[in-house]
Amino acid sequence: MRGFLILTFCLAAQLSFAHGSDTTYDESGNVYSICHTHEENGITDCKYYYKTGQLYQIGSLKDTLRVGNWVSYYRNHFTKDSIYYAIIQKEGIEVSVKDSFAFYYFSNGAIRTRGTFDEDKKTGKWITNFPDGREKEIVRYKNDVRDGQFHVNYRNGKLREKGVYAEGMRIGMWNTYHKNGQLWGVGEFQEDIRTGEWVWNYDNGKLQAKGLFNKEGRSGVWTYHHRNGQLMKTGTFLNNEEEGEWKFYFDDGELEAEGGFKLGNKEGAWKEREVASTDSSGVRTYGPFMKGEYELDKRTGDWYIYYENGKPKEMWTYVLGQQTGSYKAFYPNGKLKTHWRLIDGRLLQVFECRNKRGKQIDCGTVKLGSGTVTILDEKGKPLRTEVYKDGYIQSEEKVEK
């Protein structure tokens, strides 16, 4: 934009002379441009300057239109770009267009991009480099749109992506690669849309994901894997959204969750669990499955955790994905242990606590989110005392046995 403003100023100033030389200045008295017109052909050669005095741009004009080679410079004197212009007729009017070669440079002097224009439109092979001179990208153009072989490299020189364009759209087989050279993704495009089976791999060569595409996107059965090769998740896509039954797995093969999707949202019955602990050797202990319903990707209604004997261990009520309503804990014999009220996951009030025989006992003072609560074990014995404020736990203390 700065170069455009400088050029505009110079062009306006030159309207006041026909031949000879002229110097223009900015409002501070600094030289903006020095132009000289050749009487024999009417061509005006101009030099433009930064306010600090360094050469900014050189080029030629004919009747205010750019013609021939124009070169711009960085403030450190390295070339910024070199572009050839020609004057042509368009709808009976002479206009200046980029034509023939064009070079663009980094500020260290290395070529950034080079290629050819044909009446302002990119044509043929264009090459882009990294600042160290290594080749980054080769793309072919026709009428200013990508057309032909295409490839991109990483800075380390390894191939990153390759394929073919036709009239600006990806077609045929395309491959992508990791920095270490391992194949990343492979599949086919039709008119810039993925089609058929696509496969992605990790940089260790193990399968990452595999599935089918149609014009709507992902379709049919898809599988995703952990880096160690273990199955991560599997299920069906319909119109690029998860649909029907899906299963999720930890990287040791243990089931993590399973349930249904509808239009890309979790819907209906689900069961889910988390890692409870991991020891120093990396061996995990998993928590019990939590079972309940989803509606539009949010937990809803009562969610339960069960003892091995099938009786409920804990229950949370969800509203729009938030723990709002009752929380209840039970003994293995099925009798109620604790009943709290929650709102948006925060403890609001302790309603009651009972021992294994069903007798009510004192286990808390929390009201309106503040107070204390005693956590009971499966035998009804106190484990610890927790202190709450505004529904959030502030501290806890083990009960001496």
VEXDREN-579588 format. One record per residue (C-alpha): x, y, z; chain; residue number from 1. Coordinates in steps of 0.02 Angstrom, whole numbers, plus 50000, padded with zeros to 5 digits. Each point is the difference from the previous one (the first is absolute). Layout:
<pts>
+-------+-------+-------+--------+-----+
:    xx :    yy :    zz : chaine : num :
+-------+-------+-------+--------+-----+
:     X :     Y :     Z :      A : NUM :
...
+-------+-------+-------+--------+-----+
</pts>
This chain:
<pts>
+-------+-------+-------+--------+-----+
:    xx :    yy :    zz : chaine : num :
+-------+-------+-------+--------+-----+
: 50000 : 50000 : 50000 :      A :   1 :
: 50143 : 50120 : 50042 :      A :   2 :
: 50078 : 49967 : 49830 :      A :   3 :
: 49833 : 50035 : 49917 :      A :   4 :
: 49982 : 50167 : 50090 :      A :   5 :
: 50177 : 50051 : 49952 :      A :   6 :
: 49970 : 49950 : 49820 :      A :   7 :
: 49833 : 50092 : 49993 :      A :   8 :
: 50082 : 50159 : 50065 :      A :   9 :
: 50138 : 49989 : 49870 :      A :  10 :
: 49879 : 49966 : 49857 :      A :  11 :
: 49895 : 50150 : 50047 :      A :  12 :
: 50155 : 50110 : 50009 :      A :  13 :
: 50059 : 49946 : 49827 :      A :  14 :
: 49844 : 50064 : 49916 :      A :  15 :
: 50076 : 50173 : 50014 :      A :  16 :
: 50148 : 49964 : 49885 :      A :  17 :
: 50021 : 49921 : 49829 :      A :  18 :
: 50189 : 49974 : 49985 :      A :  19 :
: 50157 : 50013 : 50106 :      A :  20 :
: 50022 : 49960 : 50184 :      A :  21 :
: 49897 : 50036 : 50152 :      A :  22 :
: 50018 : 49973 : 50186 :      A :  23 :
: 49854 : 49987 : 50119 :      A :  24 :
: 50004 : 50024 : 50189 :      A :  25 :
: 49892 : 49950 : 50147 :      A :  26 :
: 49926 : 50122 : 50125 :      A :  27 :
: 50160 : 49993 : 50103 :      A :  28 :
: 50112 : 50045 : 49853 :      A :  29 :
: 50067 : 49824 : 49975 :      A :  30 :
: 50025 : 49938 : 49822 :      A :  31 :
: 49854 : 49890 : 49946 :      A :  32 :
: 50052 : 49968 : 49821 :      A :  33 :
: 50118 : 50048 : 49862 :      A :  34 :
: 49935 : 49972 : 49823 :      A :  35 :
: 50078 : 50030 : 49829 :      A :  36 :
: 49903 : 49997 : 49836 :      A :  37 :
: 50086 : 49947 : 49838 :      A :  38 :
: 49949 : 50115 : 49858 :      A :  39 :
: 50029 : 49870 : 49865 :      A :  40 :
: 49870 : 49874 : 50064 :      A :  41 :
: 49903 : 50088 : 50137 :      A :  42 :
: 50052 : 49870 : 50130 :      A :  43 :
: 50024 : 50068 : 50176 :      A :  44 :
: 50123 : 49914 : 50115 :      A :  45 :
: 49963 : 50026 : 50186 :      A :  46 :
: 50082 : 49965 : 50166 :      A :  47 :
: 49899 : 50005 : 50160 :      A :  48 :
: 50068 : 50018 : 50176 :      A :  49 :
: 49955 : 49961 : 50180 :      A :  50 :
: 49988 : 50152 : 50114 :      A :  51 :
: 50166 : 49947 : 50074 :      A :  52 :
: 50083 : 50018 : 49830 :      A :  53 :
: 50023 : 49817 : 49949 :      A :  54 :
: 49948 : 49950 : 49826 :      A :  55 :
: 49826 : 49925 : 50003 :      A :  56 :
: 49956 : 49964 : 49818 :      A :  57 :
: 50059 : 50026 : 49822 :      A :  58 :
: 49903 : 49981 : 49839 :      A :  59 :
: 49940 : 50080 : 49839 :      A :  60 :
: 49838 : 50084 : 49949 :      A :  61 :
: 49918 : 50040 : 49835 :      A :  62 :
: 49859 : 50123 : 50015 :      A :  63 :
: 49986 : 49957 : 50187 :      A :  64 :
: 49990 : 49812 : 49963 :      A :  65 :
: 50132 : 49880 : 50066 :      A :  66 :
: 50106 : 49918 : 49866 :      A :  67 :
: 50152 : 49886 : 50004 :      A :  68 :
: 50084 : 49933 : 50156 :      A :  69 :
: 49955 : 50076 : 50169 :      A :  70 :
: 50107 : 49963 : 50152 :      A :  71 :
: 49958 : 50036 : 50183 :      A :  72 :
: 50123 : 49998 : 50146 :      A :  73 :
: 49997 : 49969 : 50187 :      A :  74 :
: 50073 : 50134 : 50113 :      A :  75 :
: 50156 : 49893 : 50017 :      A :  76 :
: 50028 : 50022 : 49811 :      A :  77 :
: 49960 : 49818 : 49957 :      A :  78 :
: 49880 : 49974 : 49856 :      A :  79 :
: 49818 : 49977 : 50052 :      A :  80 :
: 49923 : 49956 : 49831 :      A :  81 :
: 50035 : 50010 : 49814 :      A :  82 :
: 49849 : 50001 : 49884 :      A :  83 :
: 49986 : 50030 : 49813 :      A :  84 :
: 49856 : 50106 : 49933 :      A :  85 :
: 49929 : 50019 : 49825 :      A :  86 :
: 49874 : 50122 : 49927 :      A :  87 :
: 49855 : 49918 : 49909 :      A :  88 :
: 49831 : 50048 : 49929 :      A :  89 :
: 49845 : 49950 : 50099 :      A :  90 :
: 49833 : 50053 : 49930 :      A :  91 :
: 50086 : 50137 : 49901 :      A :  92 :
: 50094 : 50069 : 50150 :      A :  93 :
: 50186 : 49983 : 50035 :      A :  94 :
: 50035 : 49917 : 50167 :      A :  95 :
: 50156 : 49940 : 50090 :      A :  96 :
: 50006 : 49815 : 50048 :      A :  97 :
: 50124 : 49883 : 50080 :      A :  98 :
: 50074 : 49899 : 49859 :      A :  99 :
: 50142 : 49876 : 49987 :      A : 100 :
: 50115 : 49968 : 50150 :      A : 101 :
: 49974 : 50047 : 50182 :      A : 102 :
: 50115 : 49975 : 50150 :      A : 103 :
: 49962 : 50030 : 50184 :      A : 104 :
: 50137 : 49999 : 50133 :      A : 105 :
: 50024 : 49982 : 50187 :      A : 106 :
: 50084 : 50144 : 50090 :      A : 107 :
: 50161 : 49896 : 50008 :      A : 108 :
: 50011 : 50003 : 49810 :      A : 109 :
: 49944 : 49820 : 49971 :      A : 110 :
: 49864 : 49968 : 49871 :      A : 111 :
: 49831 : 49972 : 50083 :      A : 112 :
: 49889 : 49970 : 49846 :      A : 113 :
: 50030 : 50000 : 49813 :      A : 114 :
: 49888 : 49972 : 49851 :      A : 115 :
: 49921 : 50074 : 49845 :      A : 116 :
: 49851 : 50112 : 49966 :      A : 117 :
: 49899 : 50009 : 49840 :      A : 118 :
: 49899 : 50161 : 49997 :      A : 119 :
: 49987 : 50009 : 50190 :      A : 120 :
: 49961 : 49814 : 50018 :      A : 121 :
: 50118 : 49872 : 50073 :      A : 122 :
: 50049 : 49868 : 49873 :      A : 123 :
: 50117 : 49851 : 49994 :      A : 124 :
: 50109 : 49941 : 50144 :      A : 125 :
: 50016 : 50106 : 50158 :      A : 126 :
: 50129 : 49955 : 50132 :      A : 127 :
: 50001 : 50059 : 50181 :      A : 128 :
: 50151 : 49978 : 50114 :      A : 129 :
: 50040 : 50008 : 50185 :      A : 130 :
: 50113 : 50143 : 50058 :      A : 131 :
: 50151 : 49884 : 49997 :      A : 132 :
: 49972 : 49969 : 49814 :      A : 133 :
: 49928 : 49825 : 50016 :      A : 134 :
: 49852 : 49963 : 49890 :      A : 135 :
: 49831 : 50013 : 50089 :      A : 136 :
: 49867 : 49986 : 49866 :      A : 137 :
: 49979 : 49971 : 49814 :      A : 138 :
: 49831 : 50037 : 49922 :      A : 139 :
: 49947 : 50021 : 49820 :      A : 140 :
: 49874 : 50130 : 49943 :      A : 141 :
: 49888 : 50026 : 49851 :      A : 142 :
: 49902 : 50163 : 49985 :      A : 143 :
: 50043 : 50043 : 50181 :      A : 144 :
: 49931 : 49837 : 50074 :      A : 145 :
: 50095 : 49846 : 50055 :      A : 146 :
: 50010 : 49871 : 49862 :      A : 147 :
: 50120 : 49852 : 49995 :      A : 148 :
: 50124 : 49917 : 50117 :      A : 149 :
: 50018 : 50072 : 50176 :      A : 150 :
: 50116 : 49960 : 50144 :      A : 151 :
: 50053 : 50078 : 50165 :      A : 152 :
: 50154 : 49961 : 50105 :      A : 153 :
: 50044 : 50019 : 50184 :      A : 154 :
: 50147 : 50109 : 50050 :      A : 155 :
: 50105 : 49843 : 50021 :      A : 156 :
: 49978 : 49963 : 49814 :      A : 157 :
: 49880 : 49854 : 50026 :      A : 158 :
: 49843 : 49995 : 49893 :      A : 159 :
: 49845 : 50063 : 50092 :      A : 160 :
: 49861 : 49984 : 49870 :      A : 161 :
: 49979 : 49959 : 49816 :      A : 162 :
: 49857 : 49988 : 49878 :      A : 163 :
: 49921 : 50072 : 49844 :      A : 164 :
: 49889 : 50152 : 49969 :      A : 165 :
: 49881 : 50023 : 49854 :      A : 166 :
: 49924 : 50174 : 49978 :      A : 167 :
: 50033 : 50041 : 50183 :      A : 168 :
: 49928 : 49837 : 50069 :      A : 169 :
: 50092 : 49851 : 50074 :      A : 170 :
: 49976 : 49840 : 49900 :      A : 171 :
: 50067 : 49823 : 50004 :      A : 172 :
: 50109 : 49924 : 50137 :      A : 173 :
: 50078 : 50115 : 50130 :      A : 174 :
: 50132 : 49955 : 50128 :      A : 175 :
: 50055 : 50091 : 50158 :      A : 176 :
: 50155 : 49957 : 50102 :      A : 177 :
: 50071 : 50024 : 50174 :      A : 178 :
: 50163 : 50095 : 50026 :      A : 179 :
: 50093 : 49835 : 50017 :      A : 180 :
: 49941 : 49944 : 49827 :      A : 181 :
: 49867 : 49877 : 50061 :      A : 182 :
: 49840 : 50001 : 49899 :      A : 183 :
: 49867 : 50099 : 50095 :      A : 184 :
: 49843 : 50000 : 49894 :      A : 185 :
: 49951 : 49928 : 49831 :      A : 186 :
: 49839 : 50007 : 49902 :      A : 187 :
: 49912 : 50064 : 49846 :      A : 188 :
: 49919 : 50166 : 49954 :      A : 189 :
: 49864 : 50030 : 49871 :      A : 190 :
: 49975 : 50185 : 49959 :      A : 191 :
: 50079 : 50052 : 50167 :      A : 192 :
: 49891 : 49879 : 50102 :      A : 193 :
: 50071 : 49849 : 50091 :      A : 194 :
: 49928 : 49836 : 49935 :      A : 195 :
: 50020 : 49815 : 50035 :      A : 196 :
: 50111 : 49929 : 50137 :      A : 197 :
: 50125 : 50113 : 50088 :      A : 198 :
: 50135 : 49940 : 50117 :      A : 199 :
: 50106 : 50098 : 50126 :      A : 200 :
: 50153 : 49935 : 50093 :      A : 201 :
: 50104 : 50059 : 50147 :      A : 202 :
: 50181 : 50049 : 49974 :      A : 203 :
: 50048 : 49830 : 50072 :      A : 204 :
: 49912 : 49915 : 49854 :      A : 205 :
: 49853 : 49934 : 50101 :      A : 206 :
: 49822 : 50028 : 49941 :      A : 207 :
: 49918 : 50159 : 50066 :      A : 208 :
: 49830 : 50004 : 49913 :      A : 209 :
: 49909 : 49918 : 49854 :      A : 210 :
: 49831 : 50026 : 49920 :      A : 211 :
: 49897 : 50046 : 49848 :      A : 212 :
: 49951 : 50167 : 49925 :      A : 213 :
: 49858 : 50048 : 49885 :      A : 214 :
: 49946 : 50171 : 49938 :      A : 215 :
: 49920 : 50039 : 50170 :      A : 216 :
: 50160 : 49957 : 50095 :      A : 217 :
: 50042 : 49853 : 50113 :      A : 218 :
: 49887 : 49850 : 49974 :      A : 219 :
: 49982 : 49821 : 50061 :      A : 220 :
: 50108 : 49914 : 50130 :      A : 221 :
: 50155 : 50094 : 50062 :      A : 222 :
: 50138 : 49941 : 50115 :      A : 223 :
: 50124 : 50106 : 50099 :      A : 224 :
: 50154 : 49933 : 50089 :      A : 225 :
: 50120 : 50050 : 50138 :      A : 226 :
: 50185 : 50024 : 49959 :      A : 227 :
: 50037 : 49826 : 50068 :      A : 228 :
: 49881 : 49922 : 49875 :      A : 229 :
: 49859 : 49965 : 50122 :      A : 230 :
: 49825 : 50044 : 49942 :      A : 231 :
: 49947 : 50173 : 50063 :      A : 232 :
: 49820 : 50012 : 49936 :      A : 233 :
: 49889 : 49928 : 49866 :      A : 234 :
: 49828 : 50038 : 49933 :      A : 235 :
: 49899 : 50060 : 49852 :      A : 236 :
: 49988 : 50168 : 49912 :      A : 237 :
: 49850 : 50061 : 49902 :      A : 238 :
: 50016 : 50162 : 49902 :      A : 239 :
: 50164 : 50038 : 50091 :      A : 240 :
: 49921 : 49983 : 50174 :      A : 241 :
: 50009 : 49858 : 50126 :      A : 242 :
: 49845 : 49893 : 49994 :      A : 243 :
: 49951 : 49843 : 50095 :      A : 244 :
: 50106 : 49897 : 50119 :      A : 245 :
: 50179 : 50054 : 50041 :      A : 246 :
: 50130 : 49921 : 50113 :      A : 247 :
: 50153 : 50084 : 50078 :      A : 248 :
: 50154 : 49914 : 50073 :      A : 249 :
: 50150 : 50043 : 50108 :      A : 250 :
: 50171 : 49969 : 49923 :      A : 251 :
: 50015 : 49834 : 50092 :      A : 252 :
: 49843 : 49934 : 49915 :      A : 253 :
: 49883 : 50024 : 50149 :      A : 254 :
: 49827 : 50067 : 49958 :      A : 255 :
: 49981 : 50185 : 50044 :      A : 256 :
: 49824 : 50041 : 49940 :      A : 257 :
: 49862 : 49943 : 49886 :      A : 258 :
: 49835 : 50072 : 49944 :      A : 259 :
: 49900 : 50073 : 49857 :      A : 260 :
: 50012 : 50154 : 49892 :      A : 261 :
: 49868 : 50092 : 49901 :      A : 262 :
: 50049 : 50137 : 49877 :      A : 263 :
: 50171 : 50012 : 50080 :      A : 264 :
: 49935 : 50018 : 50179 :      A : 265 :
: 50005 : 49872 : 50140 :      A : 266 :
: 49822 : 49937 : 50020 :      A : 267 :
: 49915 : 49867 : 50105 :      A : 268 :
: 50081 : 49873 : 50115 :      A : 269 :
: 50187 : 50014 : 50037 :      A : 270 :
: 50127 : 49927 : 50118 :      A : 271 :
: 50166 : 50086 : 50036 :      A : 272 :
: 50146 : 49982 : 50118 :      A : 273 :
: 50164 : 50085 : 50041 :      A : 274 :
: 50173 : 49953 : 50063 :      A : 275 :
: 49991 : 49995 : 50189 :      A : 276 :
: 50188 : 49992 : 50033 :      A : 277 :
: 50167 : 49959 : 49921 :      A : 278 :
: 50142 : 49925 : 50102 :      A : 279 :
: 50185 : 50039 : 49983 :      A : 280 :
: 50024 : 49864 : 49870 :      A : 281 :
: 49858 : 50067 : 49893 :      A : 282 :
: 49872 : 49867 : 50044 :      A : 283 :
: 49826 : 50075 : 50003 :      A : 284 :
: 49849 : 49969 : 50107 :      A : 285 :
: 49835 : 50043 : 49919 :      A : 286 :
: 49847 : 50069 : 50084 :      A : 287 :
: 49829 : 49918 : 49982 :      A : 288 :
: 49890 : 50037 : 49851 :      A : 289 :
: 49879 : 50145 : 50019 :      A : 290 :
: 49837 : 49966 : 49909 :      A : 291 :
: 49863 : 50117 : 49943 :      A : 292 :
: 49921 : 50095 : 49856 :      A : 293 :
: 50059 : 50136 : 49882 :      A : 294 :
: 49890 : 50126 : 49912 :      A : 295 :
: 50077 : 50113 : 49866 :      A : 296 :
: 50176 : 49958 : 50061 :      A : 297 :
: 49962 : 50043 : 50182 :      A : 298 :
: 49972 : 49885 : 50147 :      A : 299 :
: 49820 : 50000 : 50058 :      A : 300 :
: 49899 : 49917 : 50137 :      A : 301 :
: 50071 : 49879 : 50129 :      A : 302 :
: 50174 : 49925 : 49974 :      A : 303 :
: 50056 : 49850 : 50103 :      A : 304 :
: 50158 : 49910 : 50054 :      A : 305 :
: 49971 : 49820 : 50054 :      A : 306 :
: 50079 : 49875 : 50119 :      A : 307 :
: 50058 : 49833 : 49930 :      A : 308 :
: 49842 : 49923 : 50074 :      A : 309 :
: 49898 : 50110 : 49882 :      A : 310 :
: 49930 : 50115 : 50134 :      A : 311 :
: 50021 : 50189 : 49979 :      A : 312 :
: 50151 : 50078 : 50085 :      A : 313 :
: 49977 : 50185 : 49956 :      A : 314 :
: 49874 : 50104 : 49903 :      A : 315 :
: 50008 : 50176 : 49927 :      A : 316 :
: 49858 : 50097 : 49920 :      A : 317 :
: 50049 : 50100 : 49845 :      A : 318 :
: 49914 : 50146 : 49916 :      A : 319 :
: 50073 : 50062 : 49835 :      A : 320 :
: 50164 : 49915 : 50037 :      A : 321 :
: 50019 : 50073 : 50175 :      A : 322 :
: 49984 : 49908 : 50166 :      A : 323 :
: 49841 : 50084 : 50060 :      A : 324 :
: 49881 : 49916 : 50121 :      A : 325 :
: 50028 : 49847 : 50108 :      A : 326 :
: 50162 : 49910 : 50039 :      A : 327 :
: 49977 : 49835 : 50091 :      A : 328 :
: 50124 : 49871 : 50064 :      A : 329 :
: 49949 : 49823 : 50048 :      A : 330 :
: 50068 : 49854 : 50101 :      A : 331 :
: 50035 : 49833 : 49915 :      A : 332 :
: 49836 : 49935 : 50075 :      A : 333 :
: 49906 : 50132 : 49901 :      A : 334 :
: 49953 : 50111 : 50147 :      A : 335 :
: 50023 : 50190 : 49988 :      A : 336 :
: 50162 : 50068 : 50074 :      A : 337 :
: 50000 : 50186 : 49953 :      A : 338 :
: 49882 : 50120 : 49915 :      A : 339 :
: 50062 : 50172 : 49944 :      A : 340 :
: 49932 : 50136 : 49888 :      A : 341 :
: 50113 : 50072 : 49864 :      A : 342 :
: 49985 : 50147 : 49881 :      A : 343 :
: 50115 : 50014 : 49848 :      A : 344 :
: 50117 : 49876 : 50081 :      A : 345 :
: 50011 : 50097 : 50165 :      A : 346 :
: 49943 : 49930 : 50167 :      A : 347 :
: 49848 : 50098 : 50058 :      A : 348 :
: 49933 : 49900 : 50148 :      A : 349 :
: 50021 : 49836 : 50096 :      A : 350 :
: 49827 : 49925 : 50021 :      A : 351 :
: 50035 : 49840 : 50096 :      A : 352 :
: 50122 : 49861 : 50041 :      A : 353 :
: 49961 : 49823 : 50062 :      A : 354 :
: 50096 : 49851 : 50064 :      A : 355 :
: 49994 : 49826 : 49921 :      A : 356 :
: 49846 : 49954 : 50100 :      A : 357 :
: 49908 : 50153 : 49933 :      A : 358 :
: 50008 : 50104 : 50160 :      A : 359 :
: 50022 : 50188 : 49969 :      A : 360 :
: 50164 : 50071 : 50064 :      A : 361 :
: 50079 : 50172 : 50007 :      A : 362 :
: 50130 : 50026 : 49862 :      A : 363 :
: 49998 : 50181 : 49949 :      A : 364 :
: 49950 : 50181 : 50022 :      A : 365 :
: 50007 : 50063 : 49821 :      A : 366 :
: 49860 : 50121 : 49958 :      A : 367 :
: 49999 : 50123 : 49855 :      A : 368 :
: 50168 : 49931 : 49947 :      A : 369 :
: 50097 : 50030 : 50161 :      A : 370 :
: 50040 : 49889 : 50148 :      A : 371 :
: 50077 : 49829 : 50032 :      A : 372 :
: 49960 : 49824 : 49941 :      A : 373 :
: 50063 : 49831 : 50060 :      A : 374 :
: 50039 : 49871 : 49866 :      A : 375 :
: 49954 : 49822 : 50050 :      A : 376 :
: 50079 : 49837 : 49943 :      A : 377 :
: 49904 : 49846 : 49940 :      A : 378 :
: 49975 : 49946 : 50181 :      A : 379 :
: 49932 : 50169 : 50053 :      A : 380 :
: 50158 : 50051 : 50093 :      A : 381 :
: 50066 : 50180 : 49983 :      A : 382 :
: 50144 : 50016 : 49877 :      A : 383 :
: 50032 : 50187 : 49994 :      A : 384 :
: 49920 : 50169 : 50030 :      A : 385 :
: 49987 : 50126 : 49858 :      A : 386 :
: 49975 : 50187 : 50019 :      A : 387 :
: 49897 : 50093 : 49867 :      A : 388 :
: 49971 : 50181 : 49957 :      A : 389 :
: 49882 : 50059 : 49864 :      A : 390 :
: 49985 : 49820 : 49943 :      A : 391 :
: 50187 : 49970 : 49975 :      A : 392 :
: 50111 : 49893 : 50110 :      A : 393 :
: 50127 : 50104 : 50096 :      A : 394 :
: 50090 : 49866 : 50101 :      A : 395 :
: 49988 : 49823 : 50064 :      A : 396 :
: 50062 : 49906 : 50151 :      A : 397 :
: 50010 : 49813 : 50032 :      A : 398 :
: 49900 : 49935 : 50147 :      A : 399 :
: 50107 : 49914 : 50133 :      A : 400 :
: 49950 : 49818 : 50026 :      A : 401 :
+-------+-------+-------+--------+-----+
</pts>
